[in-house]
């Protein structure tokens, strides 16, 4: 999920960079954006529940953030997602290992 103050460039740049990194790293990935056009590609509760880690790349409060309360989640800025998406996924993997043990590898983020 990505969101920025104006909901234009950074929101979509973060989504694109995270998506490209996910594909390169072999992770399943789906992204919801909350931008100037409103909420696009809304994540379903089922998709959220299936995710190993939810990455919230946002610089503003996320709308309907309660949907993610039961999820293992990593919160980063859109700047981090744009500048170093691979590092964001490394942090997500570390978070998952910490929650599930060293043998855990993420399938879906």
Backbone as ProteinMPNN parsed JSONL, in Angstrom:
{"seq_chain_A": "XXXXXXXXXXXXXXXXXXXXXXXXXXXXXXXXXXXXXXXXXXXXXXXXXXXXXXXXXXXXXXXXXXXXXXXXXXXXXXXXXXXXXXXXXXXXXXXXXXXXXXXXXXXXX", "coords_chain_A": {"N_chain_A": [[0.851, -1.15, 0.0], [0.628, 2.16, -0.881], [1.075, 5.674, -0.261], [1.105, 9.243, -0.398], [1.622, 12.752, 0.559], [0.55, 14.532, -1.498], [-0.463, 12.713, -3.203], [0.28, 11.989, -5.758], [2.935, 11.823, -7.633], [4.93, 10.486, -5.872], [3.467, 8.433, -4.627], [2.788, 6.699, -6.764], [5.277, 6.196, -7.885], [6.567, 4.853, -5.786], [4.955, 2.571, -5.653], [5.491, 1.434, -8.173], [8.278, 0.948, -8.034], [8.452, -0.818, -5.828], [6.915, -2.913, -6.835], [8.45, -3.753, -9.068], [10.793, -4.583, -7.77], [9.76, -6.656, -6.202], [8.995, -8.528, -8.165], [11.526, -9.08, -9.271], [12.749, -10.27, -7.089], [11.253, -12.484, -6.746], [8.893, -12.504, -5.258], [5.432, -12.783, -4.433], [3.186, -10.173, -5.048], [1.036, -7.447, -4.467], [-0.352, -4.272, -4.955], [-1.935, -1.546, -3.394], [-2.962, 1.718, -4.043], [-3.223, 4.921, -2.561], [-4.093, 7.79, -3.547], [-4.207, 10.912, -5.383], [-6.276, 10.257, -7.045], [-7.93, 8.873, -5.441], [-8.624, 5.765, -3.729], [-7.045, 3.132, -5.255], [-7.093, -0.075, -6.779], [-7.956, -1.572, -4.528], [-7.075, -3.48, -1.748], [-8.297, -6.624, -0.823], [-9.87, -8.013, 2.102], [-9.321, -10.709, 2.251], [-6.998, -10.948, 0.659], [-5.246, -9.414, 2.206], [-5.186, -10.939, 4.54], [-3.904, -13.225, 3.584], [-1.357, -12.347, 3.059], [2.102, -12.537, 3.811], [3.63, -10.465, 4.852], [2.651, -7.131, 5.225], [3.39, -4.278, 3.51], [3.508, -0.956, 4.237], [3.978, 1.766, 2.572], [4.067, 4.837, 3.149], [3.502, 8.333, 3.57], [1.616, 9.719, 4.786], [-1.331, 9.449, 6.888], [-2.854, 6.263, 6.562], [-5.791, 5.43, 4.852], [-8.518, 3.742, 6.291], [-6.938, 2.08, 7.904], [-7.248, 0.149, 9.842], [-7.787, -2.25, 8.651], [-5.416, -3.576, 8.464], [-4.64, -4.328, 10.97], [-4.36, -6.929, 12.061], [-2.274, -7.936, 10.707], [1.126, -8.807, 9.955], [3.21, -6.197, 9.68], [5.128, -3.788, 7.878], [6.223, -0.559, 8.104], [7.176, 2.057, 6.072], [8.704, 4.944, 4.53], [7.608, 6.632, 1.507], [9.812, 7.548, 0.188], [11.884, 5.801, 1.036], [10.935, 3.454, -0.153], [11.132, 4.094, -2.84], [13.856, 4.773, -3.211], [15.292, 2.534, -2.255], [14.072, -0.167, -2.777], [14.712, -2.908, -2.623], [15.977, -3.1, -0.173], [13.829, -2.536, 1.47], [12.324, -4.853, 1.089], [14.15, -6.66, 2.183], [14.046, -5.884, 4.842], [11.388, -6.564, 5.35], [11.547, -9.341, 5.057], [13.257, -9.939, 7.207], [11.638, -9.15, 9.309], [9.588, -11.022, 9.074], [11.05, -13.396, 9.536], [11.742, -12.935, 12.188], [9.245, -13.084, 13.363], [8.343, -15.639, 12.738], [10.45, -17.372, 12.896], [13.835, -18.443, 11.992], [13.793, -20.009, 9.636], [11.741, -19.163, 8.041], [10.495, -18.002, 4.974], [9.358, -15.405, 2.912], [6.394, -15.504, 0.926], [4.297, -14.039, -0.031], [3.805, -10.611, -0.25]], "CA_chain_A": [[0.0, 0.0, 0.0], [1.431, 3.38, -0.949], [0.355, 6.941, -0.16], [1.951, 10.401, -0.107], [0.797, 13.924, 0.865], [-0.216, 15.05, -2.63], [-1.11, 11.573, -3.849], [0.565, 11.95, -7.188], [4.17, 11.181, -8.087], [5.591, 9.558, -4.954], [2.598, 7.271, -4.428], [2.878, 5.783, -7.906], [6.676, 5.797, -8.031], [6.82, 3.833, -4.763], [4.261, 1.349, -6.079], [6.212, 0.858, -9.31], [9.595, 0.446, -7.588], [8.23, -2.008, -5.013], [6.45, -3.983, -7.726], [9.59, -4.251, -9.849], [11.679, -5.312, -6.857], [9.076, -7.904, -5.826], [9.129, -9.467, -9.298], [12.938, -9.477, -9.384], [13.087, -11.11, -5.946], [10.393, -13.668, -6.769], [7.818, -12.409, -4.272], [4.093, -12.404, -4.842], [3.03, -8.783, -4.604], [-0.066, -6.659, -4.995], [-0.259, -2.955, -4.326], [-3.054, -0.607, -3.37], [-2.493, 3.099, -3.925], [-4.15, 5.92, -2.042], [-3.536, 9.009, -4.103], [-5.091, 11.989, -5.817], [-7.437, 9.649, -7.692], [-8.616, 8.071, -4.432], [-8.059, 4.442, -3.505], [-7.041, 2.312, -6.472], [-6.694, -1.472, -6.575], [-8.215, -1.848, -3.119], [-6.749, -4.826, -1.275], [-9.418, -7.253, -0.126], [-9.518, -8.582, 3.413], [-8.736, -12.029, 1.986], [-5.618, -10.718, 0.21], [-4.483, -8.935, 3.362], [-5.002, -12.077, 5.449], [-2.958, -14.171, 2.966], [-0.016, -11.758, 2.951], [3.07, -12.82, 4.873], [3.96, -9.151, 5.409], [2.043, -5.994, 4.549], [4.284, -3.118, 3.496], [2.808, 0.32, 4.114], [4.913, 2.816, 2.161], [3.169, 5.993, 3.213], [3.956, 9.536, 4.249], [0.397, 10.28, 5.366], [-2.122, 8.369, 7.473], [-3.491, 5.353, 5.611], [-7.242, 5.34, 5.019], [-9.015, 2.429, 6.708], [-5.751, 1.343, 8.341], [-7.659, -0.954, 10.7], [-7.775, -3.501, 7.868], [-4.1, -4.194, 8.579], [-4.317, -4.519, 12.383], [-3.981, -8.312, 12.365], [-1.203, -8.308, 9.77], [2.518, -8.475, 10.2], [3.373, -5.091, 8.745], [6.328, -2.965, 7.865], [5.891, 0.797, 7.688], [8.321, 2.795, 5.538], [8.322, 6.133, 3.764], [7.649, 6.432, 0.06], [11.207, 7.785, -0.201], [12.615, 4.541, 1.212], [10.449, 2.504, -1.155], [11.636, 4.51, -4.148], [15.319, 4.759, -3.241], [15.896, 1.236, -1.937], [13.009, -1.155, -2.594], [15.271, -4.204, -2.22], [16.214, -2.995, 1.269], [12.511, -2.646, 2.103], [11.984, -6.279, 1.112], [15.049, -7.31, 3.148], [13.469, -5.6, 6.164], [10.169, -7.372, 5.465], [11.982, -10.722, 5.271], [13.775, -10.009, 8.57], [10.466, -9.063, 10.178], [8.928, -12.324, 8.998], [11.899, -14.367, 10.245], [11.604, -12.667, 13.614], [7.912, -13.498, 13.801], [8.094, -17.06, 12.488], [11.653, -18.171, 13.062], [14.841, -18.224, 10.946], [13.562, -20.76, 8.399], [10.629, -18.581, 7.304], [10.756, -17.198, 3.789], [8.084, -14.841, 2.471], [5.806, -15.863, -0.366], [3.374, -12.98, -0.447], [3.919, -9.333, 0.458]], "C_chain_A": [[0.902, 1.219, 0.0], [0.538, 4.618, -0.866], [1.348, 8.052, 0.167], [1.06, 11.627, 0.083], [-0.033, 14.45, -0.31], [-0.908, 13.938, -3.403], [-0.861, 11.495, -5.334], [1.85, 11.159, -7.404], [4.708, 10.127, -7.127], [4.771, 8.295, -4.71], [2.825, 6.246, -5.531], [4.31, 5.336, -8.173], [7.019, 4.704, -7.025], [6.172, 2.516, -5.156], [5.024, 0.66, -7.202], [7.544, 0.247, -8.877], [9.438, -0.808, -6.724], [7.77, -3.181, -5.866], [7.58, -4.593, -8.53], [10.538, -5.057, -8.971], [11.058, -6.642, -6.452], [9.22, -8.941, -6.928], [10.559, -9.977, -9.405], [13.343, -10.435, -8.265], [12.224, -12.37, -5.859], [9.284, -13.678, -5.735], [6.489, -12.187, -4.972], [3.835, -11.012, -4.293], [1.807, -8.179, -5.258], [-0.06, -5.344, -4.251], [-1.566, -2.19, -4.474], [-2.441, 0.777, -3.282], [-3.616, 3.962, -3.366], [-3.573, 7.262, -2.454], [-4.589, 10.024, -4.472], [-6.359, 11.448, -6.479], [-8.265, 8.816, -6.724], [-7.9, 6.745, -4.233], [-8.182, 3.65, -4.799], [-6.522, 0.928, -6.134], [-6.813, -1.862, -5.104], [-7.89, -3.3, -2.783], [-7.955, -5.388, -0.529], [-8.945, -7.78, 1.221], [-8.868, -9.955, 3.241], [-7.278, -11.893, 1.536], [-4.73, -10.283, 1.368], [-4.195, -10.102, 4.308], [-3.982, -13.075, 4.899], [-1.538, -13.638, 2.922], [0.862, -12.172, 4.121], [3.423, -11.536, 5.606], [3.228, -8.103, 4.57], [3.027, -4.837, 4.65], [3.435, -1.869, 3.288], [3.861, 1.377, 3.825], [4.103, 4.1, 2.056], [3.788, 7.128, 4.013], [2.799, 10.282, 4.902], [-0.373, 9.131, 6.017], [-2.842, 7.563, 6.381], [-4.987, 5.31, 5.901], [-7.625, 3.905, 5.357], [-7.865, 1.517, 7.147], [-6.087, 0.161, 9.236], [-7.682, -2.292, 9.977], [-6.483, -4.276, 8.071], [-3.722, -4.535, 10.019], [-3.854, -5.925, 12.723], [-2.826, -8.809, 11.498], [0.164, -8.001, 10.353], [2.827, -7.369, 9.202], [4.663, -4.321, 8.976], [5.919, -1.6, 7.349], [7.163, 1.518, 7.296], [7.805, 4.039, 4.832], [8.3, 5.795, 2.273], [9.069, 6.644, -0.451], [12.056, 6.539, -0.065], [12.219, 3.532, 0.139], [10.988, 2.828, -2.547], [13.155, 4.333, -4.229], [15.913, 3.37, -3.077], [14.827, 0.162, -1.731], [13.525, -2.527, -2.167], [15.532, -4.218, -0.722], [14.892, -3.084, 2.033], [12.113, -4.112, 2.181], [12.895, -7.052, 2.063], [14.53, -7.08, 4.569], [12.204, -6.414, 6.395], [10.521, -8.835, 5.74], [12.493, -10.905, 6.699], [12.625, -9.971, 9.578], [9.749, -10.409, 10.226], [9.74, -13.388, 9.735], [11.786, -14.187, 11.751], [10.282, -13.158, 14.167], [7.718, -15.009, 13.719], [9.3, -17.951, 12.683], [12.561, -18.053, 11.857], [14.574, -18.943, 9.637], [12.463, -20.138, 7.53], [11.111, -17.777, 6.109], [9.421, -16.68, 3.268], [7.684, -15.337, 1.08], [5.016, -14.681, -0.914], [3.566, -11.743, 0.41], [3.044, -8.314, -0.231]], "O_chain_A": [[1.839, 1.302, 0.795], [-0.6, 4.613, -1.336], [2.308, 7.842, 0.909], [-0.136, 11.561, -0.199], [-1.205, 14.78, -0.132], [-1.836, 14.195, -4.17], [-1.695, 10.991, -6.086], [1.829, 9.929, -7.358], [4.921, 8.984, -7.531], [5.331, 7.204, -4.6], [3.03, 5.063, -5.257], [4.533, 4.218, -8.638], [7.69, 3.732, -7.373], [6.781, 1.456, -5.006], [5.186, -0.56, -7.188], [7.895, -0.851, -9.311], [10.207, -1.758, -6.871], [8.191, -4.317, -5.643], [7.663, -5.814, -8.661], [11.033, -6.103, -9.391], [11.758, -7.651, -6.368], [9.532, -10.101, -6.658], [10.78, -11.171, -9.606], [14.185, -11.31, -8.47], [12.444, -13.221, -4.996], [8.785, -14.743, -5.372], [6.421, -11.488, -5.984], [4.235, -10.711, -3.169], [1.565, -8.37, -6.45], [0.208, -5.305, -3.051], [-2.203, -2.191, -5.527], [-1.495, 0.988, -2.522], [-4.793, 3.757, -3.661], [-2.682, 7.801, -1.798], [-5.707, 10.009, -3.957], [-7.397, 12.11, -6.471], [-9.199, 8.128, -7.138], [-6.712, 6.618, -4.533], [-9.267, 3.513, -5.363], [-5.625, 0.773, -5.305], [-5.882, -2.414, -4.517], [-8.364, -4.226, -3.442], [-8.558, -4.704, 0.298], [-7.748, -7.967, 1.439], [-7.968, -10.318, 3.998], [-6.419, -12.649, 1.991], [-3.592, -10.737, 1.491], [-3.082, -10.231, 4.817], [-3.267, -13.709, 5.676], [-0.599, -14.417, 2.759], [0.429, -12.16, 5.273], [3.507, -11.517, 6.834], [3.198, -8.193, 3.343], [3.446, -4.461, 5.745], [2.731, -1.744, 2.286], [4.557, 1.832, 4.733], [3.53, 4.408, 1.011], [4.498, 6.911, 4.996], [2.985, 11.344, 5.495], [-0.1, 7.965, 5.732], [-3.364, 8.12, 5.416], [-5.401, 5.172, 7.052], [-7.102, 2.963, 4.762], [-7.829, 0.336, 6.803], [-5.271, -0.751, 9.371], [-7.608, -3.346, 10.609], [-6.448, -5.491, 7.877], [-2.603, -4.983, 10.271], [-3.017, -6.088, 13.611], [-2.455, -9.981, 11.562], [0.334, -7.066, 11.135], [2.715, -7.583, 7.994], [5.191, -4.225, 10.084], [5.332, -1.492, 6.272], [8.114, 1.59, 8.074], [6.609, 4.164, 4.57], [8.892, 4.808, 1.835], [9.488, 5.999, -1.412], [12.864, 6.24, -0.945], [13.073, 2.838, -0.413], [11.267, 1.924, -3.335], [13.67, 3.801, -5.213], [16.931, 3.056, -3.694], [14.688, -0.364, -0.626], [12.846, -3.236, -1.425], [15.329, -5.241, -0.069], [14.846, -3.648, 3.126], [11.621, -4.57, 3.213], [12.447, -8.011, 2.69], [14.573, -7.986, 5.401], [11.967, -6.9, 7.501], [9.874, -9.49, 6.556], [12.196, -11.915, 7.336], [12.648, -10.684, 10.582], [9.354, -10.874, 11.295], [9.177, -14.193, 10.476], [11.739, -15.162, 12.501], [10.208, -13.599, 15.314], [7.007, -15.591, 14.538], [9.176, -19.175, 12.638], [12.119, -17.609, 10.798], [15.089, -18.519, 8.602], [12.28, -20.558, 6.387], [12.029, -16.966, 6.225], [8.454, -17.437, 3.19], [8.519, -15.553, 0.202], [5.068, -14.373, -2.105], [3.5, -11.807, 1.637], [2.984, -7.161, 0.197]]}, "name": "protein", "num_of_chains": 1, "seq": "XXXXXXXXXXXXXXXXXXXXXXXXXXXXXXXXXXXXXXXXXXXXXXXXXXXXXXXXXXXXXXXXXXXXXXXXXXXXXXXXXXXXXXXXXXXXXXXXXXXXXXXXXXXXX"}
